[in-house]
Amino acid sequence: MIKYEVIIYWSDDDGAFVAEVPELPGCAADGKTYKAALRNVEVVMAEWIETAKELGRAIPRPKGRLMFA
């Protein structure tokens, strides 16, 4: 299980929910529903981490809750 904070919001410009992972630069996904955006970003997080490992890059430790709504 990946334990990074995920922020999900509706984007009128994209016509979709957008899920971002602030601790993993550039890690984001979208979906037609909230759940779809979350599923998609979980895949992207795993790929982000796998790619960082392959390239020998540092992988940030999850910090938990970063922002308050």
N, C-alpha and C positions, 0 to 999 in steps of 0.2 A: 504494500500500500504506500502510495506517495503522499507525503504529508505537508505539501506546500499550500499556502493560502491561495485561493482562487476567487477572483472578483468577477461576477457575472452581471451584465447590464444589457438593456435593450438599446439598440442603435437604429434610429430612424433612417439614417443614411444608408445602412446596410440592409435594413429590413430583416434583422436577425438579432438573436441574443449573442453577445460577445463575451467570451470567458478569457480572462488574462491571469497570468501567474507572475506577479511583480518580482519575485525573487529569481526568476529565470528569464533573463533578457530576451525579448522577442518571442516568448512563449505565449501563444494565444490561439484561439480557435473560435468558430462561431457555429450556430445551429438555428434551425427554425423554431425550436422550443428550448426552454431553460435546460431540460434534461439532456437534450441532444448536444447543446453547447458544452455541458459538463462532461458528457461521454467523450466528445471530440477532444477536449483539452486534456483529458486523462491520457489519451493516446499520444498527443503531442508532447506532454510532459515526459512520458516514457522514452519517446524518440529523442527529445532534447538531451536527456540524461545519457542515453546510449551513445549519441553522437559525441557528447563532451568526453565520455570515457575513451572512445576510439581516438579522439584527437589529443588526449592527454590534458584536457582542460580541467580546471577546478570546478567541482560541483558544490554549490552553496548548501550548507546545512539548513534544513527548514527552521525558520524562526518562530513559527506559529502565527498568531494573530498580529498583523502589522498595522491595520487600519481600523478605525471605528466608524461605523455608519451613523 
